[in-house]
Amino acid sequence: MRIGVDCTYATRTVTGMERYAASLCAALRRADTHHQFVDLDPRLPRQLEKRLGAKVKRFLTEQYTLGAAAARAKLDLMFYPAFPPGPLSARPFATIVYDAVPWLYRDTMGLRGKCYMGPLVRRAARRSAAILTISKAVTSELGALLPATGAEIAYLGGGVDPAPEPCGSRERKETLARLGLRSPFLLAVGSLEPRKNYPAMFRAMRLVGAGSEAQLAVAGRWAWASEELRRLAEEAGGRIKILGYVSDADLAVLYDAAECCLQASLYEGLGLPVLEALAHGLPVIANDIAVFREIGAERVHLVDFEDAMQVSERILWLLGNPQERARRQADAVRLTREFAWDAAAARCLAVFDRLESSARAGAKIRYERQPAA
């Protein structure tokens, strides 16, 4: 098949979804397959590019320019690895649905998510020829939420790159100084929004402060409903450092230098920072939810983040047991084999193969509107 790939994710700030899309698409290009991939990353006319703001340009590209580019490319299938297609897309497509938030957790979404992205995701799921997911938990949830779509819901799985060589002591020292951090510190990665449950993490850190001088570094962009987090961070008096968005290079240093990684999320589609931390040999304390149990209770310290005392005790235990870091480092190679991007790409290609076989058998690849779930 001739498959168009929406590559507009490459023009955005790299967060978890863009990182997943980029790594999966790179693995697809490496794969031995008869499918032909056509990368589509259209641009608006030069005058519009100069005059319009980033959000407006992105909206116009998603809704209009990309669809026109796909029509010109004469494709058999369009693949959306990051963001759902706009409502004008009228050709067979497959899309990745990263989580069930637009169905189950709408109240945790910002205004743009509720009014724009959420409806786009739900609409795309109803019209897609194949819905691809990144965890078994999301596969099960969408199967229950979308029983009447008729589209295949296929599990791809997560992927994680092998960690680079540990940074040198000089690079580590310079990076931490530039970011305003000192050792020891704990690391949390993820945008500052309600679903990430940072208030519970900050409450646990308040208890940790009675037994340790460890800081908490939060690497993630400020999102919506974050006023309380600003107040709590200020009240912590330097014990909680909000770094904002950090580069991949800085993030790698943070994974290497931290004592452990904290993930308090109420819900995740995968939790890519957990896999990245484990690949760096960093112990992880995570909220006891389905997707983190899927990664493995033998790998992740699962706790109830609503119980601040339980969380703080586990943090203090890790700080006093450096051999846990050595145990995680020994498991890092096995983890990167189990969660390999090439394996996720192979599952994706198998979906494309099934769609092609169905089309050859005379069945039209469906993309018509289905009843709302």
ChimeraX attribute file (.defattr): number of C-alpha atoms within 10 A of each C-alpha:
attribute: neighborCount
match mode: 1-to-1
recipient: residues
	/A:1	15
	/A:2	15
	/A:3	21
	/A:4	23
	/A:5	21
	/A:6	28
	/A:7	22
	/A:8	21
	/A:9	20
	/A:10	14
	/A:11	11
	/A:12	10
	/A:13	12
	/A:14	17
	/A:15	19
	/A:16	16
	/A:17	15
	/A:18	20
	/A:19	16
	/A:20	21
	/A:21	21
	/A:22	17
	/A:23	17
	/A:24	25
	/A:25	20
	/A:26	14
	/A:27	17
	/A:28	21
	/A:29	13
	/A:30	11
	/A:31	15
	/A:32	9
	/A:33	12
	/A:34	10
	/A:35	16
	/A:36	13
	/A:37	19
	/A:38	17
	/A:39	16
	/A:40	17
	/A:41	17
	/A:42	17
	/A:43	16
	/A:44	16
	/A:45	9
	/A:46	8
	/A:47	8
	/A:48	12
	/A:49	13
	/A:50	11
	/A:51	9
	/A:52	12
	/A:53	10
	/A:54	12
	/A:55	9
	/A:56	12
	/A:57	18
	/A:58	19
	/A:59	12
	/A:60	14
	/A:61	20
	/A:62	21
	/A:63	16
	/A:64	17
	/A:65	19
	/A:66	24
	/A:67	23
	/A:68	14
	/A:69	17
	/A:70	24
	/A:71	15
	/A:72	9
	/A:73	15
	/A:74	11
	/A:75	18
	/A:76	17
	/A:77	21
	/A:78	26
	/A:79	24
	/A:80	21
	/A:81	24
	/A:82	23
	/A:83	23
	/A:84	26
	/A:85	25
	/A:86	20
	/A:87	13
	/A:88	12
	/A:89	21
	/A:90	14
	/A:91	20
	/A:92	20
	/A:93	26
	/A:94	30
	/A:95	24
	/A:96	27
	/A:97	26
	/A:98	22
	/A:99	22
	/A:100	21
	/A:101	20
	/A:102	19
	/A:103	16
	/A:104	12
	/A:105	13
	/A:106	14
	/A:107	14
	/A:108	18
	/A:109	20
	/A:110	17
	/A:111	13
	/A:112	10
	/A:113	17
	/A:114	15
	/A:115	11
	/A:116	11
	/A:117	18
	/A:118	21
	/A:119	15
	/A:120	18
	/A:121	24
	/A:122	18
	/A:123	20
	/A:124	27
	/A:125	28
	/A:126	22
	/A:127	25
	/A:128	30
	/A:129	28
	/A:130	28
	/A:131	24
	/A:132	26
	/A:133	25
	/A:134	23
	/A:135	24
	/A:136	19
	/A:137	22
	/A:138	24
	/A:139	24
	/A:140	14
	/A:141	14
	/A:142	19
	/A:143	15
	/A:144	11
	/A:145	14
	/A:146	17
	/A:147	10
	/A:148	13
	/A:149	24
	/A:150	14
	/A:151	19
	/A:152	16
	/A:153	23
	/A:154	21
	/A:155	21
	/A:156	24
	/A:157	21
	/A:158	23
	/A:159	25
	/A:160	25
	/A:161	16
	/A:162	17
	/A:163	18
	/A:164	10
	/A:165	9
	/A:166	13
	/A:167	15
	/A:168	10
	/A:169	10
	/A:170	8
	/A:171	12
	/A:172	18
	/A:173	16
	/A:174	11
	/A:175	17
	/A:176	16
	/A:177	11
	/A:178	9
	/A:179	15
	/A:180	13
	/A:181	20
	/A:182	16
	/A:183	13
	/A:184	15
	/A:185	21
	/A:186	23
	/A:187	23
	/A:188	27
	/A:189	28
	/A:190	22
	/A:191	21
	/A:192	23
	/A:193	21
	/A:194	20
	/A:195	17
	/A:196	20
	/A:197	19
	/A:198	26
	/A:199	18
	/A:200	17
	/A:201	23
	/A:202	20
	/A:203	19
	/A:204	21
	/A:205	24
	/A:206	16
	/A:207	16
	/A:208	21
	/A:209	15
	/A:210	9
	/A:211	11
	/A:212	14
	/A:213	13
	/A:214	21
	/A:215	22
	/A:216	27
	/A:217	26
	/A:218	23
	/A:219	22
	/A:220	18
	/A:221	18
	/A:222	18
	/A:223	15
	/A:224	15
	/A:225	13
	/A:226	15
	/A:227	12
	/A:228	12
	/A:229	19
	/A:230	12
	/A:231	10
	/A:232	15
	/A:233	17
	/A:234	14
	/A:235	11
	/A:236	17
	/A:237	9
	/A:238	14
	/A:239	20
	/A:240	22
	/A:241	20
	/A:242	22
	/A:243	16
	/A:244	16
	/A:245	19
	/A:246	18
	/A:247	11
	/A:248	11
	/A:249	10
	/A:250	17
	/A:251	18
	/A:252	20
	/A:253	19
	/A:254	28
	/A:255	26
	/A:256	21
	/A:257	23
	/A:258	22
	/A:259	22
	/A:260	25
	/A:261	27
	/A:262	26
	/A:263	24
	/A:264	25
	/A:265	22
	/A:266	17
	/A:267	21
	/A:268	20
	/A:269	21
	/A:270	25
	/A:271	21
	/A:272	21
	/A:273	19
	/A:274	24
	/A:275	25
	/A:276	23
	/A:277	28
	/A:278	27
	/A:279	26
	/A:280	27
	/A:281	24
	/A:282	26
	/A:283	27
	/A:284	27
	/A:285	25
	/A:286	24
	/A:287	25
	/A:288	20
	/A:289	17
	/A:290	17
	/A:291	18
	/A:292	27
	/A:293	17
	/A:294	13
	/A:295	18
	/A:296	12
	/A:297	12
	/A:298	8
	/A:299	20
	/A:300	22
	/A:301	20
	/A:302	21
	/A:303	17
	/A:304	16
	/A:305	26
	/A:306	16
	/A:307	13
	/A:308	20
	/A:309	17
	/A:310	13
	/A:311	28
	/A:312	22
	/A:313	15
	/A:314	17
	/A:315	25
	/A:316	16
	/A:317	12
	/A:318	19
	/A:319	19
	/A:320	11
	/A:321	11
	/A:322	12
	/A:323	11
	/A:324	18
	/A:325	19
	/A:326	14
	/A:327	14
	/A:328	21
	/A:329	18
	/A:330	13
	/A:331	15
	/A:332	23
	/A:333	16
	/A:334	13
	/A:335	23
	/A:336	20
	/A:337	15
	/A:338	14
	/A:339	19
	/A:340	19
	/A:341	24
	/A:342	20
	/A:343	20
	/A:344	21
	/A:345	23
	/A:346	18
	/A:347	17
	/A:348	21
	/A:349	19
	/A:350	14
	/A:351	22
	/A:352	20
	/A:353	16
	/A:354	13
	/A:355	23
	/A:356	18
	/A:357	12
	/A:358	13
	/A:359	15
	/A:360	11
	/A:361	9
	/A:362	8
	/A:363	11
	/A:364	13
	/A:365	20
	/A:366	19
	/A:367	21
	/A:368	13
	/A:369	14
	/A:370	15
	/A:371	10
	/A:372	11
	/A:373	14
